[in-house]
Structure formats: structure tokens, C-alpha cells
Amino acid sequence: TTSDLTSAGDTFRVSNGLITPTIDPAPTSANHTWDFSNLQWVTQQVDSFVTVGNTGAIYSLVFSNIIINPYRSNQAVIGPDLPSLPQLSITDVYYFYYNSSNAYDIKGYGANLNGLQTPLPFNNLDRVLDFPVNFGNTDSSDSDYDLSVPGLGGYYHQQHRVNNVDGWGTLITPFGTFNTLRVKSVITGRDSLDLDTLGGFGLDLPPTTEYKWYGQNKGIPLLQINTTNTFGFETVTSIVYRDSVRNFPSAISEQAEAPFSCNLFPNPAGDHFSLNLNCKQVANARIGIYDIKGRKVCDLFNGQLQAGNSRLLFKTSDYALAKGLYLLEINFPDKQMMLKLVVQ
């Protein structure tokens, strides 16, 4: 029910799991046991749900929590960046939710478009859950939003979501064992572009499926596995689960006093990945990749980095990196950092 889902002020630590060929989220039934105890974490973050008033003046106005507002929201969370369009960068995305006694809905997004804070309210809401959630329930919703970019054109996104509560039973993850309801959401959508220079065209998106396991009083799904269906084949694209704090073994842990900070993106990586480094001063650095057993795979960089921000871009094919889990080691003369890198 509504009390089992998130509220403003809630925080949750989650792990992004390693995608392997053995993970199959599809099996389900009544009184089912889903054993995902062998999930391996890759990265972690803390999801913090905040009041709409804490997201900024523009968002607070558009998504204000008042009864006459069609975009009424009572909480928001920072979400993943949306796909960027030609000449348009979409970053710092907020998801705006309304948790009511009847349903849990997404009312829209907020995002920085080329650095400008822009609300993206849905013309029709995206219904994530219909309360009360019971085994065997099915519901659906149609949602859409549009965006006009001066000098570029227009963008229109529409989607159809079908939710099916298709299982109940016991879920086992590295975080623990829980009684759960399983909700399977199948989403089909279409993107349309009307560019000033090229004209208009549309693209049907590959169907995606969200497999979510909910527990009473747990706020967010204890486990969510997303897949994409391409040419009849379902491929796992992401795994996120509630978790406790995980640390690298001390031999490869990040050293707090390291004279630099870094960001590895995207991770998991596809055909490329970038390493953004911020150094306090000019320094020589060596960057290498090792397999999970500690054997060196290749050298990525050996040279001098300038003070400030440096961005290094690498193609996985240039280093013959097969799918799997690696350790990326960054060495300065007296400091070291190691990160997990997943190639999928």
C-alpha cells in the first residue's frame, strides 16, 4: 500500500549489480523462491527522496503539491541522465513522484538542458503501482511528454506501461531474505523528432521490461532487473538492489588522502569508457587494467597529467577487453586508487 512506498526524507543505499549470462529474472509463480544471493556489486550510491521544494524554484512551481495541480508531486529523487539529442545535453535529471492512497505515479522529470533547469511534466501520468498491490493484479497507463528547443526543433516521447503482479514468495539477495510481491512492467514507446534542419521522423523503441520485487515497509524495490527485448531476445541491461555498505579489500581500497579525484563513466561500459581526473597539481600517472585475479591485462596511460580536470577516453576494442569484470588501477608516485570496471 501507499505506506510501504517512499516518502520525502527517505534514503536508501543501493548496489548496481554485475550482469552475467546466468541471471534470469523471468521465472515466477505463487510461493516462489528467487535466489539472487550470488549477485556481485559493481558500484553503489545512496538514493535520497526529497520534497519538491528542495529541487529548485522552477520545479517547485511546476510540480507543487497542491490539489488543483495536474502535475502534483510530493517527492523527488535524482535519476539517471536521459538520452541526449543532437546539439542537446540532458543532465541532472529529477524524477517527480506522487504517492497517494490510490497509486504511485511518476508526474514528470526535471533536467538541465544545455545547462538550463527545465521542467518536463507528463501530459499523462506514468502509473508505477496501483494500490493496493495484490497477486494477480494487472493495470496499465499511457504517458507522454514533449519538449520544444529553440533553434533545434521539437521532441516528443510517448509510452505504454502494463503492470502485472505475477508472483509472490521469498527473495534472497546479498542484502538478506525477504517476503515479496513481484511486479513485472512491460513498457513500449516511441520517440519523435521534428528538427528544424532535417524535418520530422519517429522511432519505435525496443520493448523494455522492469522486474521488481517489493517488500512491506521497504520503500523502493528490494531488487529491480531491467531488460530490453531486441529481435525476440531479452537482454538484461541493469540490476539494482537494496544493500549494505560494501568496500573493496584494503589492499585495493581508495586512499582518502589521494591527491586527485576521478569518475569512471559509463560503468558498465560498452564500446568505450572515459576517466575524468581532477588533480591538485601536475603529476605523473600510470593507469592499467587487471583481471579479477590480479593479472595485468593492458596499460591505458603512462604520462603527465596537468593540474585541474583531465578527461581520458578509451575504446574497449583498442585493448581487446572482452565482456567481464576488471580492476582499473591509477598510480601516482606515492598514491594509488583502484576501481571496478565492467565491460558488457
C-alpha positions as CSV (number, residue, x, y, z in Angstrom):
1,T,0.0,0.0,0.0
2,T,1.0,3.7,0.0
3,S,2.7,3.3,3.4
4,D,5.1,0.7,2.0
5,L,6.5,3.0,-0.7
6,T,8.8,6.0,-0.4
7,S,8.2,9.4,1.3
8,A,10.2,12.6,1.2
9,G,13.1,12.3,3.5
10,D,13.8,8.6,2.9
11,T,17.3,7.4,1.9
12,F,18.3,4.0,0.5
13,R,21.7,2.6,-0.2
14,V,21.6,0.5,-3.4
15,S,24.2,-1.5,-5.3
16,N,24.4,-1.8,-9.1
17,G,24.9,-5.5,-9.9
18,L,27.3,-7.2,-12.3
19,I,25.4,-8.5,-15.3
20,T,26.2,-12.1,-16.1
21,P,24.7,-14.6,-18.6
22,T,23.3,-16.8,-15.7
23,I,20.9,-14.1,-14.4
24,D,17.4,-14.9,-15.5
25,P,14.7,-12.7,-13.9
26,A,11.7,-14.2,-15.8
27,P,10.7,-17.3,-13.7
28,T,7.9,-16.7,-11.3
29,S,4.9,-18.2,-9.6
30,A,2.9,-18.2,-6.4
31,N,5.0,-19.1,-3.4
32,H,8.2,-18.8,-5.5
33,T,11.7,-18.6,-4.2
34,W,14.0,-16.2,-6.2
35,D,17.6,-16.9,-5.2
36,F,19.9,-14.0,-6.3
37,S,22.3,-14.4,-3.4
38,N,25.2,-14.6,-5.8
39,L,24.8,-11.1,-7.1
40,Q,28.1,-9.1,-7.2
41,W,28.1,-5.4,-6.7
42,V,29.9,-3.1,-9.0
43,T,29.1,0.4,-7.8
44,Q,27.0,1.9,-5.0
45,Q,25.0,5.0,-4.4
46,V,22.5,6.4,-1.9
47,D,19.1,7.3,-3.3
48,S,17.7,10.3,-1.4
49,F,14.0,11.3,-1.8
50,V,13.4,15.0,-1.1
51,T,10.5,17.3,-1.0
52,V,9.6,19.1,-4.2
53,G,10.6,22.4,-2.5
54,N,14.2,21.2,-2.3
55,T,14.6,20.8,-6.0
56,G,14.7,24.4,-7.1
57,A,12.3,27.3,-7.6
58,I,11.2,26.3,-11.2
59,Y,10.5,22.7,-10.3
60,S,8.8,23.7,-7.0
61,L,6.3,25.8,-9.0
62,V,5.5,23.3,-11.8
63,F,5.3,20.2,-9.6
64,S,3.9,22.0,-6.5
65,N,2.0,19.7,-4.1
66,I,-1.4,21.4,-4.3
67,I,-4.7,19.7,-5.2
68,I,-5.5,21.6,-8.3
69,N,-2.1,21.0,-9.9
70,P,-2.3,18.3,-12.6
71,Y,1.4,17.6,-12.1
72,R,1.1,17.5,-8.3
73,S,4.1,15.7,-6.7
74,N,5.1,15.1,-3.1
75,Q,8.6,13.8,-3.6
76,A,11.5,13.7,-6.0
77,V,14.8,11.8,-6.5
78,I,17.8,12.3,-8.7
79,G,17.6,9.8,-11.5
80,P,19.8,8.7,-14.4
81,D,20.5,11.1,-17.3
82,L,18.1,10.9,-20.2
83,P,19.5,10.2,-23.7
84,S,20.9,13.3,-25.2
85,L,19.8,14.6,-28.6
86,P,21.7,16.3,-31.4
87,Q,23.0,19.6,-30.0
88,L,21.2,19.0,-26.7
89,S,22.7,17.7,-23.5
90,I,20.3,16.4,-20.9
91,T,21.8,16.1,-17.4
92,D,21.0,16.4,-13.6
93,V,17.6,14.7,-14.0
94,Y,15.0,14.6,-11.3
95,Y,12.1,12.2,-11.2
96,F,8.9,13.6,-9.6
97,Y,6.5,11.2,-7.9
98,Y,3.1,11.4,-6.3
99,N,2.5,8.7,-3.6
100,S,-1.2,8.7,-2.8
101,S,-3.6,6.3,-1.2
102,N,-4.6,5.1,-4.7
103,A,-1.4,4.9,-6.7
104,Y,2.3,5.6,-7.0
105,D,2.8,7.7,-10.1
106,I,5.6,9.5,-12.0
107,K,4.4,13.0,-12.8
108,G,7.4,14.1,-14.8
109,Y,11.0,14.9,-15.0
110,G,13.2,17.9,-14.4
111,A,16.5,18.3,-16.2
112,N,19.3,20.6,-17.1
113,L,19.0,21.2,-20.9
114,N,22.3,22.6,-22.1
115,G,22.8,23.8,-18.5
116,L,19.3,25.4,-18.1
117,Q,17.0,23.9,-15.5
118,T,13.9,22.8,-17.4
119,P,10.7,21.0,-16.1
120,L,9.3,18.1,-18.3
121,P,5.9,17.4,-16.9
122,F,4.0,14.4,-18.3
123,N,0.8,15.2,-20.3
124,N,-0.5,11.9,-18.9
125,L,1.0,10.3,-15.7
126,D,3.1,7.1,-15.7
127,R,1.5,4.7,-13.2
128,V,4.2,2.6,-11.5
129,L,1.8,0.9,-9.0
130,D,-1.9,0.8,-8.5
131,F,-2.9,0.4,-4.8
132,P,-3.5,-1.9,-3.1
133,V,-1.0,-4.2,-4.8
134,N,-2.2,-7.8,-4.8
135,F,-1.1,-11.0,-6.5
136,G,-2.8,-11.3,-9.9
137,N,-3.5,-7.6,-10.4
138,T,-3.0,-6.0,-13.8
139,D,-3.1,-2.3,-14.7
140,S,-1.8,-0.1,-17.5
141,S,-1.1,3.6,-18.3
142,D,-0.2,5.8,-21.2
143,S,2.2,8.7,-20.6
144,D,3.9,11.2,-22.8
145,Y,5.8,14.5,-22.7
146,D,7.0,17.0,-25.3
147,L,9.9,19.4,-25.4
148,S,10.5,22.4,-27.7
149,V,14.1,23.6,-28.1
150,P,14.5,27.0,-29.8
151,G,16.7,26.8,-32.8
152,L,16.6,23.0,-32.8
153,G,13.1,21.8,-33.1
154,G,10.8,19.5,-31.0
155,Y,11.0,16.2,-29.3
156,Y,8.0,14.0,-28.3
157,H,8.1,10.8,-26.2
158,Q,5.2,8.5,-25.6
159,Q,5.0,5.2,-23.8
160,H,2.5,2.4,-22.8
161,R,3.1,0.6,-19.5
162,V,1.5,-2.7,-18.5
163,N,2.0,-3.8,-14.8
164,N,1.3,-7.4,-13.8
165,V,1.7,-8.6,-10.2
166,D,2.9,-12.0,-11.4
167,G,4.4,-13.7,-8.3
168,W,4.8,-13.8,-4.6
169,G,7.3,-15.6,-2.3
170,T,10.8,-15.4,-0.9
171,L,13.5,-13.2,-2.4
172,I,17.2,-13.9,-1.4
173,T,19.9,-11.3,-2.2
174,P,23.2,-10.4,-0.7
175,F,21.2,-7.9,1.5
176,G,19.0,-10.6,3.1
177,T,15.9,-12.8,2.7
178,F,12.5,-11.1,2.3
179,N,8.8,-11.9,1.7
180,T,7.9,-10.1,-1.5
181,L,5.4,-9.4,-4.3
182,R,6.9,-9.4,-7.8
183,V,5.7,-6.8,-10.3
184,K,6.5,-7.2,-14.0
185,S,6.2,-4.0,-16.0
186,V,6.4,-4.1,-19.8
187,I,7.0,-0.7,-21.5
188,T,6.7,0.1,-25.2
189,G,7.4,3.5,-26.5
190,R,8.1,5.8,-29.4
191,D,10.3,8.9,-29.8
192,S,9.5,11.5,-32.4
193,L,11.8,14.4,-33.5
194,D,10.9,17.4,-35.5
195,L,14.2,19.1,-36.3
196,D,14.3,22.5,-38.0
197,T,17.0,21.4,-40.3
198,L,16.1,17.8,-41.1
199,G,12.3,17.6,-40.8
200,G,10.3,15.1,-38.7
201,F,10.7,11.4,-38.1
202,G,9.8,8.8,-35.5
203,L,11.3,5.7,-34.0
204,D,9.7,2.8,-32.2
205,L,11.8,1.9,-29.1
206,P,12.7,-1.7,-28.2
207,P,10.3,-3.0,-25.6
208,T,11.7,-2.9,-22.1
209,T,10.7,-4.9,-19.0
210,E,11.1,-4.0,-15.4
211,Y,11.1,-6.9,-12.9
212,K,10.6,-5.5,-9.4
213,W,10.4,-7.2,-6.0
214,Y,8.6,-5.2,-3.3
215,G,8.6,-5.9,0.4
216,Q,6.4,-4.3,3.1
217,N,7.8,-1.1,4.6
218,K,10.9,-1.3,2.3
219,G,10.2,1.9,0.3
220,I,11.8,1.0,-3.0
221,P,12.1,-2.4,-4.7
222,L,14.4,-4.7,-2.9
223,L,15.6,-5.8,-6.4
224,Q,15.0,-4.4,-9.8
225,I,16.2,-6.0,-13.0
226,N,15.6,-4.3,-16.3
227,T,15.8,-5.9,-19.7
228,T,15.5,-4.9,-23.4
229,N,13.8,-7.1,-26.0
230,T,15.6,-6.9,-29.4
231,F,14.5,-9.3,-32.2
232,G,12.8,-11.6,-29.7
233,F,15.8,-11.8,-27.4
234,E,15.6,-10.5,-23.8
235,T,18.8,-9.0,-22.6
236,V,19.5,-7.8,-19.0
237,T,20.5,-4.1,-19.1
238,S,20.7,-3.2,-15.4
239,I,20.5,-4.7,-11.9
240,V,19.8,-2.6,-8.8
241,Y,19.2,-3.9,-5.3
242,R,19.0,-2.7,-1.7
243,D,22.2,-3.3,0.0
244,S,24.5,-2.5,2.9
245,V,27.8,-0.7,2.6
246,R,30.3,-2.6,0.6
247,N,34.1,-1.9,0.5
248,F,37.0,-3.1,-1.6
249,P,39.6,-5.2,0.2
250,S,42.0,-2.9,2.0
251,A,44.8,-3.8,-0.5
252,I,43.0,-2.1,-3.3
253,S,40.9,0.5,-1.4
254,E,40.8,4.1,-2.4
255,Q,43.2,6.1,-0.2
256,A,41.4,9.1,1.4
257,E,44.4,11.3,1.1
258,A,44.9,10.7,-2.6
259,P,45.8,14.0,-4.4
260,F,43.1,13.5,-7.0
261,S,39.5,12.5,-7.6
262,C,38.1,10.6,-10.5
263,N,34.9,9.5,-12.2
264,L,34.6,6.4,-14.5
265,F,31.7,6.6,-17.0
266,P,29.8,4.7,-18.3
267,N,30.2,1.7,-16.0
268,P,29.2,-0.9,-17.1
269,A,30.9,0.2,-20.3
270,G,30.1,-0.8,-23.9
271,D,32.4,0.1,-26.8
272,H,34.0,3.0,-24.9
273,F,34.5,4.5,-21.4
274,S,36.0,7.7,-20.1
275,L,38.0,8.5,-17.0
276,N,37.7,12.0,-15.6
277,L,40.5,13.0,-13.3
278,N,40.8,16.1,-11.2
279,C,44.4,16.6,-9.9
280,K,45.5,19.1,-7.4
281,Q,48.9,19.6,-9.1
282,V,50.9,18.4,-12.1
283,A,51.8,14.7,-11.6
284,N,52.9,11.7,-13.5
285,A,50.4,8.9,-13.6
286,R,50.2,5.3,-14.8
287,I,46.8,3.7,-15.5
288,G,46.4,0.0,-16.1
289,I,43.8,-2.7,-16.2
290,Y,43.9,-6.1,-14.4
291,D,41.6,-9.1,-14.4
292,I,39.7,-10.1,-11.3
293,K,42.7,-12.4,-10.3
294,G,45.1,-9.5,-10.3
295,R,46.8,-10.3,-13.6
296,K,47.7,-7.3,-15.8
297,V,45.6,-7.0,-19.0
298,C,47.0,-3.8,-20.5
299,D,48.3,-0.3,-20.0
300,L,45.9,2.6,-20.7
301,F,48.0,5.6,-19.9
302,N,51.6,6.5,-18.8
303,G,52.4,10.2,-18.8
304,Q,51.9,13.5,-17.2
305,L,48.5,15.0,-16.1
306,Q,48.1,18.7,-15.6
307,A,46.6,20.3,-12.6
308,G,42.8,20.6,-12.8
309,N,40.4,18.4,-14.9
310,S,41.6,15.9,-17.4
311,R,39.3,13.6,-19.5
312,L,40.8,10.4,-21.0
313,L,38.6,8.4,-23.5
314,F,39.3,4.7,-24.2
315,K,37.8,2.3,-26.7
316,T,37.4,-1.2,-25.4
317,S,38.2,-2.7,-28.8
318,D,41.6,-1.0,-28.8
319,Y,42.6,-3.0,-25.8
320,A,40.8,-6.3,-26.7
321,L,38.7,-6.0,-23.5
322,A,36.2,-8.9,-23.5
323,K,33.0,-8.9,-21.5
324,G,33.6,-9.2,-17.8
325,L,34.8,-7.6,-14.6
326,Y,38.2,-5.8,-14.4
327,L,40.1,-3.7,-11.9
328,L,41.3,-0.3,-13.2
329,E,44.4,0.9,-11.3
330,I,45.5,4.5,-11.2
331,N,49.0,5.0,-9.8
332,F,50.7,8.3,-8.9
333,P,54.2,8.3,-7.5
334,D,53.0,7.9,-3.9
335,K,49.3,7.2,-4.1
336,Q,47.0,4.6,-5.7
337,M,43.3,4.1,-6.5
338,M,41.5,1.1,-7.9
339,L,38.1,1.0,-9.4
340,K,35.9,-1.8,-10.7
341,L,35.2,-1.7,-14.4
342,V,32.6,-3.8,-16.1
343,V,32.6,-4.4,-19.9
344,Q,29.3,-5.7,-21.2
